[in-house]
Amino acid sequence: MKRAKLLKGTSQFNRIFIQPDLTVDQQKADKELRVKLKEIMDQGEREAKIKSGKIIKNAENGEVITLYQPPAVNL
């Protein structure tokens, strides 16, 4: 795992991504974001992406616009 970051620099493995395991709650939140992103993209917003637990897009003037942020969960 220490050397996994070195895969990114090789042409053979440049499309391979290694992620740490997620808890069940994190998996559910991740799934919700992917479903919501698909809905947003189906409505015609092609520049949307998931970043830091939110769905965002970059505006033409360089600003970042948050399109969706899941409600805070009290653990």
PDB file of N, CA, C, O and CB in Angstrom:
ATOM      1  N   MET A   1       0.824  -1.197   0.000  1.00  0.00           N
ATOM      2  CA  MET A   1       0.000   0.000   0.000  1.00  0.00           C
ATOM      3  C   MET A   1       0.867   1.259   0.000  1.00  0.00           C
ATOM      4  O   MET A   1       0.459   2.288  -0.540  1.00  0.00           O
ATOM      5  CB  MET A   1      -0.937  -0.001   1.209  1.00  0.00           C
ATOM      6  N   LYS A   2       2.044   1.192   0.592  1.00  0.00           N
ATOM      7  CA  LYS A   2       2.908   2.372   0.612  1.00  0.00           C
ATOM      8  C   LYS A   2       3.286   2.821  -0.801  1.00  0.00           C
ATOM      9  O   LYS A   2       3.409   4.016  -1.072  1.00  0.00           O
ATOM     10  CB  LYS A   2       4.172   2.085   1.421  1.00  0.00           C
ATOM     11  N   ARG A   3       3.465   1.855  -1.690  1.00  0.00           N
ATOM     12  CA  ARG A   3       3.914   2.169  -3.041  1.00  0.00           C
ATOM     13  C   ARG A   3       2.769   2.309  -4.027  1.00  0.00           C
ATOM     14  O   ARG A   3       3.014   2.513  -5.216  1.00  0.00           O
ATOM     15  CB  ARG A   3       4.859   1.112  -3.521  1.00  0.00           C
ATOM     16  N   ALA A   4       1.532   2.205  -3.575  1.00  0.00           N
ATOM     17  CA  ALA A   4       0.376   2.273  -4.473  1.00  0.00           C
ATOM     18  C   ALA A   4       0.334   3.595  -5.235  1.00  0.00           C
ATOM     19  O   ALA A   4      -0.097   3.629  -6.387  1.00  0.00           O
ATOM     20  CB  ALA A   4      -0.918   2.088  -3.682  1.00  0.00           C
ATOM     21  N   LYS A   5       0.774   4.681  -4.606  1.00  0.00           N
ATOM     22  CA  LYS A   5       0.748   5.985  -5.272  1.00  0.00           C
ATOM     23  C   LYS A   5       1.672   6.024  -6.494  1.00  0.00           C
ATOM     24  O   LYS A   5       1.504   6.871  -7.370  1.00  0.00           O
ATOM     25  CB  LYS A   5       1.147   7.082  -4.287  1.00  0.00           C
ATOM     26  N   LEU A   6       2.634   5.120  -6.552  1.00  0.00           N
ATOM     27  CA  LEU A   6       3.551   5.081  -7.690  1.00  0.00           C
ATOM     28  C   LEU A   6       2.899   4.517  -8.950  1.00  0.00           C
ATOM     29  O   LEU A   6       3.407   4.729 -10.050  1.00  0.00           O
ATOM     30  CB  LEU A   6       4.771   4.258  -7.338  1.00  0.00           C
ATOM     31  N   LEU A   7       1.782   3.801  -8.808  1.00  0.00           N
ATOM     32  CA  LEU A   7       1.080   3.252  -9.967  1.00  0.00           C
ATOM     33  C   LEU A   7       0.571   4.345 -10.896  1.00  0.00           C
ATOM     34  O   LEU A   7       0.502   4.162 -12.111  1.00  0.00           O
ATOM     35  CB  LEU A   7      -0.078   2.385  -9.513  1.00  0.00           C
ATOM     36  N   LYS A   8       0.217   5.483 -10.307  1.00  0.00           N
ATOM     37  CA  LYS A   8      -0.361   6.574 -11.091  1.00  0.00           C
ATOM     38  C   LYS A   8       0.606   7.059 -12.170  1.00  0.00           C
ATOM     39  O   LYS A   8       0.167   7.524 -13.222  1.00  0.00           O
ATOM     40  CB  LYS A   8      -0.747   7.738 -10.173  1.00  0.00           C
ATOM     41  N   GLY A   9       1.894   6.960 -11.932  1.00  0.00           N
ATOM     42  CA  GLY A   9       2.883   7.459 -12.875  1.00  0.00           C
ATOM     43  C   GLY A   9       3.223   6.498 -13.999  1.00  0.00           C
ATOM     44  O   GLY A   9       3.970   6.869 -14.904  1.00  0.00           O
ATOM     45  N   THR A  10       2.705   5.282 -13.976  1.00  0.00           N
ATOM     46  CA  THR A  10       3.025   4.317 -15.022  1.00  0.00           C
ATOM     47  C   THR A  10       1.901   4.262 -16.058  1.00  0.00           C
ATOM     48  O   THR A  10       0.727   4.425 -15.725  1.00  0.00           O
ATOM     49  CB  THR A  10       3.267   2.921 -14.413  1.00  0.00           C
ATOM     50  N   SER A  11       2.269   4.033 -17.294  1.00  0.00           N
ATOM     51  CA  SER A  11       1.252   4.001 -18.345  1.00  0.00           C
ATOM     52  C   SER A  11       0.401   2.737 -18.270  1.00  0.00           C
ATOM     53  O   SER A  11      -0.757   2.749 -18.688  1.00  0.00           O
ATOM     54  CB  SER A  11       1.912   4.099 -19.716  1.00  0.00           C
ATOM     55  N   GLN A  12       0.951   1.660 -17.749  1.00  0.00           N
ATOM     56  CA  GLN A  12       0.206   0.408 -17.670  1.00  0.00           C
ATOM     57  C   GLN A  12      -0.900   0.466 -16.618  1.00  0.00           C
ATOM     58  O   GLN A  12      -1.943  -0.167 -16.784  1.00  0.00           O
ATOM     59  CB  GLN A  12       1.150  -0.740 -17.361  1.00  0.00           C
ATOM     60  N   PHE A  13      -0.686   1.212 -15.544  1.00  0.00           N
ATOM     61  CA  PHE A  13      -1.637   1.236 -14.436  1.00  0.00           C
ATOM     62  C   PHE A  13      -2.218   2.625 -14.180  1.00  0.00           C
ATOM     63  O   PHE A  13      -2.701   2.876 -13.076  1.00  0.00           O
ATOM     64  CB  PHE A  13      -0.971   0.733 -13.182  1.00  0.00           C
ATOM     65  N   ASN A  14      -2.193   3.524 -15.137  1.00  0.00           N
ATOM     66  CA  ASN A  14      -2.645   4.902 -14.898  1.00  0.00           C
ATOM     67  C   ASN A  14      -4.151   5.010 -14.669  1.00  0.00           C
ATOM     68  O   ASN A  14      -4.618   6.046 -14.196  1.00  0.00           O
ATOM     69  CB  ASN A  14      -2.256   5.775 -16.068  1.00  0.00           C
ATOM     70  N   ARG A  15      -4.923   3.971 -14.991  1.00  0.00           N
ATOM     71  CA  ARG A  15      -6.368   4.009 -14.762  1.00  0.00           C
ATOM     72  C   ARG A  15      -6.796   3.128 -13.594  1.00  0.00           C
ATOM     73  O   ARG A  15      -7.984   2.849 -13.431  1.00  0.00           O
ATOM     74  CB  ARG A  15      -7.102   3.580 -16.015  1.00  0.00           C
ATOM     75  N   ILE A  16      -5.841   2.688 -12.783  1.00  0.00           N
ATOM     76  CA  ILE A  16      -6.116   1.869 -11.617  1.00  0.00           C
ATOM     77  C   ILE A  16      -6.147   2.772 -10.387  1.00  0.00           C
ATOM     78  O   ILE A  16      -5.248   3.590 -10.190  1.00  0.00           O
ATOM     79  CB  ILE A  16      -5.055   0.739 -11.460  1.00  0.00           C
ATOM     80  N   PHE A  17      -7.177   2.622  -9.566  1.00  0.00           N
ATOM     81  CA  PHE A  17      -7.324   3.436  -8.367  1.00  0.00           C
ATOM     82  C   PHE A  17      -7.444   2.516  -7.163  1.00  0.00           C
ATOM     83  O   PHE A  17      -8.186   1.535  -7.204  1.00  0.00           O
ATOM     84  CB  PHE A  17      -8.556   4.375  -8.473  1.00  0.00           C
ATOM     85  N   ILE A  18      -6.735   2.817  -6.111  1.00  0.00           N
ATOM     86  CA  ILE A  18      -6.799   2.046  -4.881  1.00  0.00           C
ATOM     87  C   ILE A  18      -7.364   2.953  -3.800  1.00  0.00           C
ATOM     88  O   ILE A  18      -6.828   4.027  -3.529  1.00  0.00           O
ATOM     89  CB  ILE A  18      -5.396   1.481  -4.479  1.00  0.00           C
ATOM     90  N   GLN A  19      -8.440   2.510  -3.195  1.00  0.00           N
ATOM     91  CA  GLN A  19      -9.122   3.277  -2.156  1.00  0.00           C
ATOM     92  C   GLN A  19      -9.160   2.453  -0.866  1.00  0.00           C
ATOM     93  O   GLN A  19      -9.283   1.230  -0.935  1.00  0.00           O
ATOM     94  CB  GLN A  19     -10.563   3.669  -2.608  1.00  0.00           C
ATOM     95  N   PRO A  20      -9.058   3.076   0.287  1.00  0.00           N
ATOM     96  CA  PRO A  20      -9.208   2.324   1.534  1.00  0.00           C
ATOM     97  C   PRO A  20     -10.658   1.863   1.706  1.00  0.00           C
ATOM     98  O   PRO A  20     -11.577   2.445   1.128  1.00  0.00           O
ATOM     99  CB  PRO A  20      -8.769   3.184   2.746  1.00  0.00           C
ATOM    100  N   ASP A  21     -10.849   0.821   2.499  1.00  0.00           N
ATOM    101  CA  ASP A  21     -12.198   0.328   2.764  1.00  0.00           C
ATOM    102  C   ASP A  21     -13.034   1.397   3.455  1.00  0.00           C
ATOM    103  O   ASP A  21     -12.513   2.213   4.216  1.00  0.00           O
ATOM    104  CB  ASP A  21     -12.148  -0.943   3.622  1.00  0.00           C
ATOM    105  N   LEU A  22     -14.330   1.384   3.182  1.00  0.00           N
ATOM    106  CA  LEU A  22     -15.251   2.345   3.783  1.00  0.00           C
ATOM    107  C   LEU A  22     -16.161   1.629   4.766  1.00  0.00           C
ATOM    108  O   LEU A  22     -16.437   0.438   4.619  1.00  0.00           O
ATOM    109  CB  LEU A  22     -16.084   3.070   2.699  1.00  0.00           C
ATOM    110  N   THR A  23     -16.629   2.368   5.778  1.00  0.00           N
ATOM    111  CA  THR A  23     -17.621   1.812   6.686  1.00  0.00           C
ATOM    112  C   THR A  23     -18.949   1.711   5.950  1.00  0.00           C
ATOM    113  O   THR A  23     -19.101   2.270   4.864  1.00  0.00           O
ATOM    114  CB  THR A  23     -17.758   2.678   7.971  1.00  0.00           C
ATOM    115  N   VAL A  24     -19.899   1.012   6.525  1.00  0.00           N
ATOM    116  CA  VAL A  24     -21.216   0.856   5.896  1.00  0.00           C
ATOM    117  C   VAL A  24     -21.881   2.222   5.725  1.00  0.00           C
ATOM    118  O   VAL A  24     -22.485   2.488   4.686  1.00  0.00           O
ATOM    119  CB  VAL A  24     -22.122  -0.083   6.741  1.00  0.00           C
ATOM    120  N   ASP A  25     -21.775   3.081   6.725  1.00  0.00           N
ATOM    121  CA  ASP A  25     -22.366   4.419   6.623  1.00  0.00           C
ATOM    122  C   ASP A  25     -21.700   5.241   5.518  1.00  0.00           C
ATOM    123  O   ASP A  25     -22.372   5.967   4.786  1.00  0.00           O
ATOM    124  CB  ASP A  25     -22.251   5.154   7.966  1.00  0.00           C
ATOM    125  N   GLN A  26     -20.380   5.124   5.404  1.00  0.00           N
ATOM    126  CA  GLN A  26     -19.676   5.840   4.348  1.00  0.00           C
ATOM    127  C   GLN A  26     -20.081   5.311   2.974  1.00  0.00           C
ATOM    128  O   GLN A  26     -20.218   6.085   2.026  1.00  0.00           O
ATOM    129  CB  GLN A  26     -18.158   5.719   4.539  1.00  0.00           C
ATOM    130  N   GLN A  27     -20.273   4.003   2.863  1.00  0.00           N
ATOM    131  CA  GLN A  27     -20.715   3.414   1.599  1.00  0.00           C
ATOM    132  C   GLN A  27     -22.086   3.938   1.204  1.00  0.00           C
ATOM    133  O   GLN A  27     -22.321   4.244   0.035  1.00  0.00           O
ATOM    134  CB  GLN A  27     -20.747   1.888   1.702  1.00  0.00           C
ATOM    135  N   LYS A  28     -23.001   4.045   2.181  1.00  0.00           N
ATOM    136  CA  LYS A  28     -24.346   4.552   1.902  1.00  0.00           C
ATOM    137  C   LYS A  28     -24.299   6.008   1.450  1.00  0.00           C
ATOM    138  O   LYS A  28     -24.979   6.391   0.498  1.00  0.00           O
ATOM    139  CB  LYS A  28     -25.238   4.414   3.143  1.00  0.00           C
ATOM    140  N   ALA A  29     -23.488   6.819   2.140  1.00  0.00           N
ATOM    141  CA  ALA A  29     -23.370   8.229   1.783  1.00  0.00           C
ATOM    142  C   ALA A  29     -22.767   8.378   0.389  1.00  0.00           C
ATOM    143  O   ALA A  29     -23.198   9.227  -0.392  1.00  0.00           O
ATOM    144  CB  ALA A  29     -22.516   8.978   2.819  1.00  0.00           C
ATOM    145  N   ASP A  30     -21.771   7.552   0.082  1.00  0.00           N
ATOM    146  CA  ASP A  30     -21.136   7.575  -1.228  1.00  0.00           C
ATOM    147  C   ASP A  30     -22.128   7.192  -2.322  1.00  0.00           C
ATOM    148  O   ASP A  30     -22.161   7.816  -3.382  1.00  0.00           O
ATOM    149  CB  ASP A  30     -19.932   6.633  -1.253  1.00  0.00           C
ATOM    150  N   LYS A  31     -22.922   6.183  -2.067  1.00  0.00           N
ATOM    151  CA  LYS A  31     -23.938   5.725  -3.019  1.00  0.00           C
ATOM    152  C   LYS A  31     -24.966   6.828  -3.266  1.00  0.00           C
ATOM    153  O   LYS A  31     -25.366   7.075  -4.403  1.00  0.00           O
ATOM    154  CB  LYS A  31     -24.637   4.444  -2.499  1.00  0.00           C
ATOM    155  N   GLU A  32     -25.389   7.488  -2.180  1.00  0.00           N
ATOM    156  CA  GLU A  32     -26.357   8.584  -2.307  1.00  0.00           C
ATOM    157  C   GLU A  32     -25.804   9.692  -3.203  1.00  0.00           C
ATOM    158  O   GLU A  32     -26.523  10.233  -4.044  1.00  0.00           O
ATOM    159  CB  GLU A  32     -26.716   9.154  -0.918  1.00  0.00           C
ATOM    160  N   LEU A  33     -24.524  10.025  -3.021  1.00  0.00           N
ATOM    161  CA  LEU A  33     -23.919  11.067  -3.847  1.00  0.00           C
ATOM    162  C   LEU A  33     -23.867  10.649  -5.315  1.00  0.00           C
ATOM    163  O   LEU A  33     -24.134  11.466  -6.197  1.00  0.00           O
ATOM    164  CB  LEU A  33     -22.510  11.392  -3.344  1.00  0.00           C
ATOM    165  N   ARG A  34     -23.530   9.401  -5.586  1.00  0.00           N
ATOM    166  CA  ARG A  34     -23.465   8.934  -6.974  1.00  0.00           C
ATOM    167  C   ARG A  34     -24.839   8.951  -7.631  1.00  0.00           C
ATOM    168  O   ARG A  34     -24.965   9.327  -8.796  1.00  0.00           O
ATOM    169  CB  ARG A  34     -22.879   7.523  -7.034  1.00  0.00           C
ATOM    170  N   VAL A  35     -25.874   8.546  -6.889  1.00  0.00           N
ATOM    171  CA  VAL A  35     -27.241   8.566  -7.423  1.00  0.00           C
ATOM    172  C   VAL A  35     -27.677  10.003  -7.709  1.00  0.00           C
ATOM    173  O   VAL A  35     -28.252  10.287  -8.760  1.00  0.00           O
ATOM    174  CB  VAL A  35     -28.225   7.892  -6.432  1.00  0.00           C
ATOM    175  N   LYS A  36     -27.401  10.899  -6.772  1.00  0.00           N
ATOM    176  CA  LYS A  36     -27.762  12.310  -6.937  1.00  0.00           C
ATOM    177  C   LYS A  36     -27.002  12.929  -8.116  1.00  0.00           C
ATOM    178  O   LYS A  36     -27.567  13.715  -8.876  1.00  0.00           O
ATOM    179  CB  LYS A  36     -27.468  13.097  -5.640  1.00  0.00           C
ATOM    180  N   LEU A  37     -25.721  12.573  -8.264  1.00  0.00           N
ATOM    181  CA  LEU A  37     -24.932  13.081  -9.391  1.00  0.00           C
ATOM    182  C   LEU A  37     -25.531  12.617 -10.713  1.00  0.00           C
ATOM    183  O   LEU A  37     -25.606  13.392 -11.667  1.00  0.00           O
ATOM    184  CB  LEU A  37     -23.463  12.619  -9.281  1.00  0.00           C
ATOM    185  N   LYS A  38     -25.951  11.375 -10.775  1.00  0.00           N
ATOM    186  CA  LYS A  38     -26.574  10.849 -11.998  1.00  0.00           C
ATOM    187  C   LYS A  38     -27.845  11.632 -12.323  1.00  0.00           C
ATOM    188  O   LYS A  38     -28.090  11.963 -13.483  1.00  0.00           O
ATOM    189  CB  LYS A  38     -26.897   9.339 -11.842  1.00  0.00           C
ATOM    190  N   GLU A  39     -28.660  11.931 -11.294  1.00  0.00           N
ATOM    191  CA  GLU A  39     -29.881  12.715 -11.516  1.00  0.00           C
ATOM    192  C   GLU A  39     -29.538  14.096 -12.069  1.00  0.00           C
ATOM    193  O   GLU A  39     -30.176  14.573 -13.008  1.00  0.00           O
ATOM    194  CB  GLU A  39     -30.685  12.852 -10.204  1.00  0.00           C
ATOM    195  N   ILE A  40     -28.528  14.732 -11.482  1.00  0.00           N
ATOM    196  CA  ILE A  40     -28.132  16.077 -11.917  1.00  0.00           C
ATOM    197  C   ILE A  40     -27.618  16.040 -13.347  1.00  0.00           C
ATOM    198  O   ILE A  40     -27.931  16.925 -14.143  1.00  0.00           O
ATOM    199  CB  ILE A  40     -27.055  16.660 -10.980  1.00  0.00           C
ATOM    200  N   MET A  41     -26.833  15.025 -13.677  1.00  0.00           N
ATOM    201  CA  MET A  41     -26.295  14.923 -15.031  1.00  0.00           C
ATOM    202  C   MET A  41     -27.390  14.599 -16.049  1.00  0.00           C
ATOM    203  O   MET A  41     -27.313  15.035 -17.197  1.00  0.00           O
ATOM    204  CB  MET A  41     -25.201  13.858 -15.083  1.00  0.00           C
ATOM    205  N   ASP A  42     -28.412  13.833 -15.637  1.00  0.00           N
ATOM    206  CA  ASP A  42     -29.539  13.544 -16.520  1.00  0.00           C
ATOM    207  C   ASP A  42     -30.355  14.803 -16.819  1.00  0.00           C
ATOM    208  O   ASP A  42     -31.037  14.872 -17.842  1.00  0.00           O
ATOM    209  CB  ASP A  42     -30.435  12.476 -15.895  1.00  0.00           C
ATOM    210  N   GLN A  43     -30.286  15.788 -15.937  1.00  0.00           N
ATOM    211  CA  GLN A  43     -30.991  17.054 -16.147  1.00  0.00           C
ATOM    212  C   GLN A  43     -30.196  17.996 -17.055  1.00  0.00           C
ATOM    213  O   GLN A  43     -30.648  19.104 -17.346  1.00  0.00           O
ATOM    214  CB  GLN A  43     -31.267  17.733 -14.803  1.00  0.00           C
ATOM    215  N   GLY A  44     -29.009  17.557 -17.503  1.00  0.00           N
ATOM    216  CA  GLY A  44     -28.255  18.358 -18.463  1.00  0.00           C
ATOM    217  C   GLY A  44     -27.014  19.028 -17.918  1.00  0.00           C
ATOM    218  O   GLY A  44     -26.321  19.710 -18.673  1.00  0.00           O
ATOM    219  N   GLU A  45     -26.702  18.869 -16.660  1.00  0.00           N
ATOM    220  CA  GLU A  45     -25.523  19.499 -16.062  1.00  0.00           C
ATOM    221  C   GLU A  45     -24.322  18.567 -16.231  1.00  0.00           C
ATOM    222  O   GLU A  45     -24.125  17.656 -15.427  1.00  0.00           O
ATOM    223  CB  GLU A  45     -25.766  19.827 -14.549  1.00  0.00           C
ATOM    224  N   ARG A  46     -23.528  18.792 -17.264  1.00  0.00           N
ATOM    225  CA  ARG A  46     -22.425  17.885 -17.606  1.00  0.00           C
ATOM    226  C   ARG A  46     -21.129  18.198 -16.861  1.00  0.00           C
ATOM    227  O   ARG A  46     -20.223  17.365 -16.856  1.00  0.00           O
ATOM    228  CB  ARG A  46     -22.167  17.938 -19.090  1.00  0.00           C
ATOM    229  N   GLU A  47     -21.011  19.338 -16.247  1.00  0.00           N
ATOM    230  CA  GLU A  47     -19.771  19.737 -15.578  1.00  0.00           C
ATOM    231  C   GLU A  47     -19.749  19.365 -14.095  1.00  0.00           C
ATOM    232  O   GLU A  47     -18.792  19.698 -13.395  1.00  0.00           O
ATOM    233  CB  GLU A  47     -19.568  21.228 -15.725  1.00  0.00           C
ATOM    234  N   ALA A  48     -20.775  18.688 -13.608  1.00  0.00           N
ATOM    235  CA  ALA A  48     -20.864  18.352 -12.190  1.00  0.00           C
ATOM    236  C   ALA A  48     -19.929  17.200 -11.850  1.00  0.00           C
ATOM    237  O   ALA A  48     -19.681  16.316 -12.669  1.00  0.00           O
ATOM    238  CB  ALA A  48     -22.305  17.995 -11.812  1.00  0.00           C
ATOM    239  N   LYS A  49     -19.409  17.231 -10.604  1.00  0.00           N
ATOM    240  CA  LYS A  49     -18.559  16.153 -10.115  1.00  0.00           C
ATOM    241  C   LYS A  49     -18.648  16.093  -8.598  1.00  0.00           C
ATOM    242  O   LYS A  49     -19.079  17.046  -7.950  1.00  0.00           O
ATOM    243  CB  LYS A  49     -17.091  16.350 -10.572  1.00  0.00           C
ATOM    244  N   ILE A  50     -18.232  14.957  -8.042  1.00  0.00           N
ATOM    245  CA  ILE A  50     -18.222  14.773  -6.593  1.00  0.00           C
ATOM    246  C   ILE A  50     -16.846  15.141  -6.075  1.00  0.00           C
ATOM    247  O   ILE A  50     -15.830  14.667  -6.583  1.00  0.00           O
ATOM    248  CB  ILE A  50     -18.594  13.310  -6.201  1.00  0.00           C
ATOM    249  N   LYS A  51     -16.823  15.999  -5.050  1.00  0.00           N
ATOM    250  CA  LYS A  51     -15.562  16.383  -4.431  1.00  0.00           C
ATOM    251  C   LYS A  51     -15.823  16.710  -2.962  1.00  0.00           C
ATOM    252  O   LYS A  51     -16.691  17.523  -2.642  1.00  0.00           O
ATOM    253  CB  LYS A  51     -14.915  17.598  -5.173  1.00  0.00           C
ATOM    254  N   SER A  52     -15.080  16.081  -2.094  1.00  0.00           N
ATOM    255  CA  SER A  52     -15.155  16.319  -0.651  1.00  0.00           C
ATOM    256  C   SER A  52     -16.561  16.146  -0.097  1.00  0.00           C
ATOM    257  O   SER A  52     -16.998  16.936   0.740  1.00  0.00           O
ATOM    258  CB  SER A  52     -14.660  17.706  -0.333  1.00  0.00           C
ATOM    259  N   GLY A  53     -17.268  15.132  -0.551  1.00  0.00           N
ATOM    260  CA  GLY A  53     -18.583  14.836  -0.018  1.00  0.00           C
ATOM    261  C   GLY A  53     -19.697  15.735  -0.506  1.00  0.00           C
ATOM    262  O   GLY A  53     -20.784  15.746   0.072  1.00  0.00           O
ATOM    263  N   LYS A  54     -19.439  16.504  -1.582  1.00  0.00           N
ATOM    264  CA  LYS A  54     -20.447  17.388  -2.164  1.00  0.00           C
ATOM    265  C   LYS A  54     -20.439  17.220  -3.672  1.00  0.00           C
ATOM    266  O   LYS A  54     -19.471  16.717  -4.243  1.00  0.00           O
ATOM    267  CB  LYS A  54     -20.191  18.869  -1.773  1.00  0.00           C
ATOM    268  N   ILE A  55     -21.510  17.638  -4.311  1.00  0.00           N
ATOM    269  CA  ILE A  55     -21.549  17.688  -5.767  1.00  0.00           C
ATOM    270  C   ILE A  55     -21.360  19.143  -6.161  1.00  0.00           C
ATOM    271  O   ILE A  55     -22.123  20.019  -5.755  1.00  0.00           O
ATOM    272  CB  ILE A  55     -22.896  17.098  -6.342  1.00  0.00           C
ATOM    273  N   ILE A  56     -20.329  19.381  -6.959  1.00  0.00           N
ATOM    274  CA  ILE A  56     -19.966  20.752  -7.326  1.00  0.00           C
ATOM    275  C   ILE A  56     -19.810  20.873  -8.827  1.00  0.00           C
ATOM    276  O   ILE A  56     -19.798  19.879  -9.553  1.00  0.00           O
ATOM    277  CB  ILE A  56     -18.671  21.183  -6.622  1.00  0.00           C
ATOM    278  N   LYS A  57     -19.688  22.126  -9.279  1.00  0.00           N
ATOM    279  CA  LYS A  57     -19.290  22.413 -10.653  1.00  0.00           C
ATOM    280  C   LYS A  57     -18.488  23.703 -10.629  1.00  0.00           C
ATOM    281  O   LYS A  57     -18.663  24.542  -9.745  1.00  0.00           O
ATOM    282  CB  LYS A  57     -20.533  22.527 -11.611  1.00  0.00           C
ATOM    283  N   ASN A  58     -17.617  23.851 -11.600  1.00  0.00           N
ATOM    284  CA  ASN A  58     -16.819  25.061 -11.718  1.00  0.00           C
ATOM    285  C   ASN A  58     -17.544  26.025 -12.641  1.00  0.00           C
ATOM    286  O   ASN A  58     -17.929  25.667 -13.754  1.00  0.00           O
ATOM    287  CB  ASN A  58     -15.388  24.748 -12.246  1.00  0.00           C
ATOM    288  N   ALA A  59     -17.724  27.238 -12.173  1.00  0.00           N
ATOM    289  CA  ALA A  59     -18.364  28.270 -12.989  1.00  0.00           C
ATOM    290  C   ALA A  59     -17.350  28.824 -13.978  1.00  0.00           C
ATOM    291  O   ALA A  59     -16.147  28.608 -13.827  1.00  0.00           O
ATOM    292  CB  ALA A  59     -18.945  29.409 -12.101  1.00  0.00           C
ATOM    293  N   GLU A  60     -17.826  29.525 -14.972  1.00  0.00           N
ATOM    294  CA  GLU A  60     -16.945  30.087 -15.993  1.00  0.00           C
ATOM    295  C   GLU A  60     -15.987  31.120 -15.421  1.00  0.00           C
ATOM    296  O   GLU A  60     -14.893  31.308 -15.954  1.00  0.00           O
ATOM    297  CB  GLU A  60     -17.764  30.710 -17.098  1.00  0.00           C
ATOM    298  N   ASN A  61     -16.382  31.796 -14.339  1.00  0.00           N
ATOM    299  CA  ASN A  61     -15.514  32.807 -13.747  1.00  0.00           C
ATOM    300  C   ASN A  61     -14.538  32.212 -12.736  1.00  0.00           C
ATOM    301  O   ASN A  61     -13.837  32.954 -12.048  1.00  0.00           O
ATOM    302  CB  ASN A  61     -16.349  33.879 -13.082  1.00  0.00           C
ATOM    303  N   GLY A  62     -14.483  30.886 -12.634  1.00  0.00           N
ATOM    304  CA  GLY A  62     -13.531  30.227 -11.746  1.00  0.00           C
ATOM    305  C   GLY A  62     -14.078  29.879 -10.376  1.00  0.00           C
ATOM    306  O   GLY A  62     -13.406  29.201  -9.599  1.00  0.00           O
ATOM    307  N   GLU A  63     -15.279  30.326 -10.066  1.00  0.00           N
ATOM    308  CA  GLU A  63     -15.887  30.009  -8.779  1.00  0.00           C
ATOM    309  C   GLU A  63     -16.346  28.559  -8.751  1.00  0.00           C
ATOM    310  O   GLU A  63     -16.625  27.967  -9.794  1.00  0.00           O
ATOM    311  CB  GLU A  63     -17.066  30.946  -8.491  1.00  0.00           C
ATOM    312  N   VAL A  64     -16.423  27.992  -7.554  1.00  0.00           N
ATOM    313  CA  VAL A  64     -16.947  26.648  -7.366  1.00  0.00           C
ATOM    314  C   VAL A  64     -18.370  26.779  -6.842  1.00  0.00           C
ATOM    315  O   VAL A  64     -18.608  27.445  -5.834  1.00  0.00           O
ATOM    316  CB  VAL A  64     -16.050  25.810  -6.389  1.00  0.00           C
ATOM    317  N   ILE A  65     -19.309  26.145  -7.523  1.00  0.00           N
ATOM    318  CA  ILE A  65     -20.715  26.201  -7.143  1.00  0.00           C
ATOM    319  C   ILE A  65     -21.114  24.842  -6.586  1.00  0.00           C
ATOM    320  O   ILE A  65     -20.913  23.818  -7.238  1.00  0.00           O
ATOM    321  CB  ILE A  65     -21.617  26.599  -8.357  1.00  0.00           C
ATOM    322  N   THR A  66     -21.682  24.830  -5.374  1.00  0.00           N
ATOM    323  CA  THR A  66     -22.157  23.593  -4.776  1.00  0.00           C
ATOM    324  C   THR A  66     -23.566  23.326  -5.278  1.00  0.00           C
ATOM    325  O   THR A  66     -24.476  24.124  -5.053  1.00  0.00           O
ATOM    326  CB  THR A  66     -22.121  23.664  -3.222  1.00  0.00           C
ATOM    327  N   LEU A  67     -23.743  22.194  -5.964  1.00  0.00           N
ATOM    328  CA  LEU A  67     -25.045  21.820  -6.491  1.00  0.00           C
ATOM    329  C   LEU A  67     -25.842  20.984  -5.498  1.00  0.00           C
ATOM    330  O   LEU A  67     -27.071  21.044  -5.472  1.00  0.00           O
ATOM    331  CB  LEU A  67     -24.881  21.061  -7.787  1.00  0.00           C
ATOM    332  N   TYR A  68     -25.136  20.204  -4.682  1.00  0.00           N
ATOM    333  CA  TYR A  68     -25.809  19.364  -3.686  1.00  0.00           C
ATOM    334  C   TYR A  68     -24.841  19.073  -2.549  1.00  0.00           C
ATOM    335  O   TYR A  68     -23.684  18.717  -2.773  1.00  0.00           O
ATOM    336  CB  TYR A  68     -26.327  18.036  -4.323  1.00  0.00           C
ATOM    337  N   GLN A  69     -25.328  19.228  -1.347  1.00  0.00           N
ATOM    338  CA  GLN A  69     -24.565  18.863  -0.155  1.00  0.00           C
ATOM    339  C   GLN A  69     -25.493  18.064   0.745  1.00  0.00           C
ATOM    340  O   GLN A  69     -26.533  18.574   1.161  1.00  0.00           O
ATOM    341  CB  GLN A  69     -23.993  20.132   0.589  1.00  0.00           C
ATOM    342  N   PRO A  70     -25.139  16.818   1.055  1.00  0.00           N
ATOM    343  CA  PRO A  70     -26.039  16.006   1.888  1.00  0.00           C
ATOM    344  C   PRO A  70     -26.204  16.625   3.269  1.00  0.00           C
ATOM    345  O   PRO A  70     -25.294  17.290   3.762  1.00  0.00           O
ATOM    346  CB  PRO A  70     -25.509  14.567   2.017  1.00  0.00           C
ATOM    347  N   PRO A  71     -27.345  16.413   3.889  1.00  0.00           N
ATOM    348  CA  PRO A  71     -27.560  16.960   5.235  1.00  0.00           C
ATOM    349  C   PRO A  71     -26.571  16.367   6.217  1.00  0.00           C
ATOM    350  O   PRO A  71     -26.132  15.229   6.052  1.00  0.00           O
ATOM    351  CB  PRO A  71     -28.995  16.694   5.710  1.00  0.00           C
ATOM    352  N   ALA A  72     -26.222  17.126   7.230  1.00  0.00           N
ATOM    353  CA  ALA A  72     -25.278  16.672   8.252  1.00  0.00           C
ATOM    354  C   ALA A  72     -25.918  15.546   9.067  1.00  0.00           C
ATOM    355  O   ALA A  72     -27.110  15.583   9.374  1.00  0.00           O
ATOM    356  CB  ALA A  72     -24.850  17.854   9.181  1.00  0.00           C
ATOM    357  N   VAL A  73     -25.119  14.564   9.403  1.00  0.00           N
ATOM    358  CA  VAL A  73     -25.597  13.415  10.175  1.00  0.00           C
ATOM    359  C   VAL A  73     -24.948  13.460  11.548  1.00  0.00           C
ATOM    360  O   VAL A  73     -23.726  13.558  11.662  1.00  0.00           O
ATOM    361  CB  VAL A  73     -25.281  12.063   9.449  1.00  0.00           C
ATOM    362  N   ASN A  74     -25.755  13.389  12.575  1.00  0.00           N
ATOM    363  CA  ASN A  74     -25.232  13.349  13.940  1.00  0.00           C
ATOM    364  C   ASN A  74     -24.941  11.919  14.316  1.00  0.00           C
ATOM    365  O   ASN A  74     -25.836  11.075  14.338  1.00  0.00           O
ATOM    366  CB  ASN A  74     -26.221  13.982  14.942  1.00  0.00           C
ATOM    367  N   LEU A  75     -23.678  11.648  14.612  1.00  0.00           N
ATOM    368  CA  LEU A  75     -23.285  10.287  14.997  1.00  0.00           C
ATOM    369  C   LEU A  75     -23.149  10.170  16.490  1.00  0.00           C
ATOM    370  O   LEU A  75     -22.825   9.096  16.998  1.00  0.00           O
ATOM    371  CB  LEU A  75     -21.977   9.888  14.328  1.00  0.00           C
TER     372      LEU A  75
END
